[in-house]
Every structure is written in C-alpha cells, then in structure tokens.
Amino acid sequence: MAGEYKVIRILGRSISQVPIEVSVEIQVYTLGTDQWRSLGPTPFNITHTGEVGGVFVNSHVYWVIFGQIFDLDLDAETFELIPSPPGYDTESKRMLGVLKGSCLSLFSWTSLGFAVWVMKGESWYKAIAMIEENMDPVLKSLEWKPVYLIDGSDGTSILIFWPQGTESLEAYCLDTNKILDLNLPGNFWTVMSTHRPSFVKLQTFGSARVHSLYGNGTAFVKDRYKSSLKFERMHQTSFHV
C-alpha cells in the first residue's frame, strides 16, 4: 500500500548442537534504505519453507510449512499462523496458489483424490473436489509434482505439473479433468511465479546495490529468459484446456 519494494529472508541461527536448537527470525529489506530490519524471533519452526516459494496476495506472502499455513503482512510487517481449511487432511500433500483473480488458494492431494480450497475474507470454502475414480490416470499415482496454480479461461482453474520421468510440463484443468501438453521444458526443480509489470526501475534504488543472481552465466540466463518469454506469451493468451 505504501508503494515500497521489500525483500524477505528467514534467518536461522544454531544455538546448540546437542540437542539441536535453532533461533529463527524474519528480516525485511526495504529497497532504498540500505539495511535489513529484524521482525524479531518467531516461535514457529519455519527453517524449511518447502520446495515451492511463498505466494503473494494483496500485500501478504503465504507459505505452507510442515502442513501449516503462515502469513506475512508486508504492510504491517507481522507474521502469524492462519487456520487451515475445515476438515483438512493432515496427511495430504499441499501447495498454495492464487485463483479467482486474487484469492489465496490451497491445492491438496493424495492418491485418493484432490481438493482445491479458496479463501474468501477470513473463511475457506471448497471450490473443487475430485475422487480417485474420476481422476485422469496420469494423476492417480503420486509420480508427478505440482508446479503452479493459475486461472484459466472461462473461470477455470489450471494446475501446471511435471510428470516424473519427463522433461516437459503439462497443464491440467481442474474443472474439466483434461490434460494439455504445454511443450514447455521442465523438471523436478522447476518453479513458476507470476509478476506484475512496473515502470519503476531497480536502478532507482541506487543504495540497494542490486546484483544479478546468475553472475556471468549468460548462456543459462538467456535460456531462462527465452523460456519465460514463451510462457508469458502463452499466459497472455490464457490457457484453453
């Protein structure tokens, strides 16, 4: 809301080796200030934020950590645990996303089926549920990895996923139970995110000392850039599954 750009980091410090104890704090860097600020120690065990990064929704960043959902308010700079959906299966695997335009969503799945939960206000409601017998055969096993949740055309919800043993990504329409090969390269480590274009250049924040994450790996950067452009073009035309 203040028009600021912030970077978050979760910092763990070892207190003792036997038994293993770690002190965890969240730090925030506001571009242009040239300093990290600590939000203080957190009582939550959040040293591992999972394979998928947090999702950004309306000035909040959310993570699923050890099955629990955490919320960092970037404006108030508060960090808290939020309630899971009612009747939530603690044995299921789960991933957060953003659906219905700007709603925090939770995709949870087991070999027996999956469910999509969407948060409206402070309450969860189950938007989609699918049992094993109605699922596409590709998804009946757990030999695939979800990569991203995204809105499709005509109000549909799309799951981007990577089938184990392949080198490409596929899109699964959660509403129609259909799969589309995206012809996009991908593997177990693939991560996707959305962005909102801005006319503000990072060079504006001269004191922030912004550096390239990839150093001199120009070939790698070019490949990543080409892939991102290809995905962006597909996203701009929306998915039809």
N, C-alpha and C positions, 0 to 999 in steps of 0.2 A: 504493500500500500504506500510505502514511503518512496518507492521508486529506486530502492537500493539493490545492489547485486551482492549476494553473500555466498561464501563457501563454507561448508560444514565439514568438520573432521571429528571422528570419535577416537579418543586417545586413551590407551590402556597402559598403566604402569605397574610393573611387578612389585608387589610388596614383600612377598616371601615365596620361596620355592617349595618348602615342605611345612605345612600344606600349601598348595598353590593358591595365592591370593592376588587379585588384581584390582587396582583402583582405576575406575573408569570416569572420564569426564568428557563433555562435549564442548568443542571450541568453535567459535564463529569468526570468520574473517569478512569484514565489510570492505568491498573494493573501494580504494581511495583513502583508507585510514592507515594502511601500512602496519597493522597489528592484529594479532589474534586475541580474542577475548574469551575467557572461560565462563561457561554457564554453571560451573561448579560440579562437584561429584554427583553421579547418579546412582541410586540404589539398585538399578536394573542391570542384569547381566547382559550387556549388549556388545561384548567384544567381537562377536561374529555376526555380521549383518546379512549373511546368506550369499548365494551365488548371484542374486539379482539385486541391483541397487534400489534405493528408495524411489517412490513415485511422488511427483509434485502435483498438488491440487489446491488451488486457491490460497496461496501463501503458506501451505503446510507441506511438509515432507513426511511420508509414512514408510515404515519398514515392517516386515514380518520377521521376527527374531525368535527362534525356538518356539514357533507356533503362536506367539503373541504379537499384537499389533501396536506399534509405537508411533506417536505423533509429535513432530517438532514444529511448533508455530514460529515461522520466521519473523513475524512482526512482533509478537510478544516475547519471543525467544524463550519459550517454555517447552519442556519435554515431558511427555506423560504416556502412560499406558491407557489404551482405549478399549472398551468392551468388544469382544468378538461377537459374531452373529449368534442368535439364539439357536440352541441345538447343534452347535458347531462340533463337527467330528474332529477330535484332537488327534486322531491317528492319520488323518488325511494330509497329503502334501498340499501346499498352497502358494499362491502368487498374487500380488497386488497389481492393479492396473487402474486405468481411468476410462470409464464408459459413460454413455448417455450425455456426452458433451463435456461434463466437468464433475462427474461423481466418482468418489473413491469406490473401487470395486475389488472384490476378492474372488479369485478362482480357486476352488479346492477340488481335489480329485483323489480317487483310489482306483483299484482295479474293478470296483463295483459300480463306478459311475462318477459323475462330477456335478458341481453346483456353482452358480455364479450369484454372488451377493452384491447388492448395490446399496450404498449409504445415502439416505435422504435426510438432511438435517443431522440429527444425532441417532437415527434409527437405521437398522439394516432391514432389507427385505430381499427375499429370494427371487431373483429375476428369471433364472433358468435352472432346470434340474434335468439330468439325463441318467437313466439307469443303464447297466451294462448291456442288457439285451438289445437296447435301441442304439447303442453307440456304434460308430464306424469301426470296423475291425482293426484299423490301424491304431486306434486309441484304447482298445480293450486290454492291451498289455501296458506295462509301465516303461516300455523301452522307447521312450521319447521324452523330450524336455520342452516345457513351455518357455517361450521367449518373450512374448508381449501380448497384451490385450489392447485392442483398438476398435473404435467404432467403424462399422462398415456402412454400406449404402442402405437406404430404406430402414434405418433404425436397427439394423442387425449388429451383432457383436461378433468380432473376429478374434480367434486365438492364433497367433503366429507360433509355430512349434518346429522343433528339429527332430526328425525320426532317427533313432540311433542307427549307426552304420551307414548313414548317407552323408553327402556333402552339400545338401541344399535345404532350404526352409520351405515349409508348406503353411497354407492358411486354412483354418478350419472354422466354418461358420457354425457358431453355437446354436443358432436358431433353426437352420435348415439341415444340419448334420451332414454337410457336404465339405469335401476337401479339394483344395486347389493348389497345384504346384506353382510356387511363385517364381521359379527359375532364378532364385537368389542364393548365392553361396552362404553356407552356414555350418557350424559345428557345435560341439558341446559348450564352447566358451562364448558363443555369440550373445551379444547384449544389444538391445534396441532401446531407443528412447525418442520422445518427441521433443520438439523445440518450438518456441515462438520467436519468429524473426524480430530483430530490433535494429533500429538505426543508430543505437549507441555503440561506439567502438571501444574495445578494451583499451586502446591507446589513450583514451580519455583519462583513464586512471593511471597516470604516469608512475605514481609511487607504489603501485601494486606489483610491479616487476613481473608481469605475466610472461611465462615461457611456454614453448612448445612442449607437449607431453612426449613427443616421439623423437626429439633430438634431430639427428641427421638422417634418420631412416626415411628418406624421401620416397623411395620406391614403395615402402609399406604405407606411407601416408597417402600417396597417390591412389593405391589400390583401395584403401579405406574410403577415400573421397569419391572415387568412381562408384563404389557400392552404395554409398549414402545417397548420391545423386539419383541412382537408379531406383532406390527405394522411395525417395522423395517424390519422384515423378509418378510412381505407382500410387503413392498415398494421396497425391493431389487429385488423381482421377477417381479415387476411392476404390474399395475392393468390391467386386461383384462375385459372390460365391453362391 
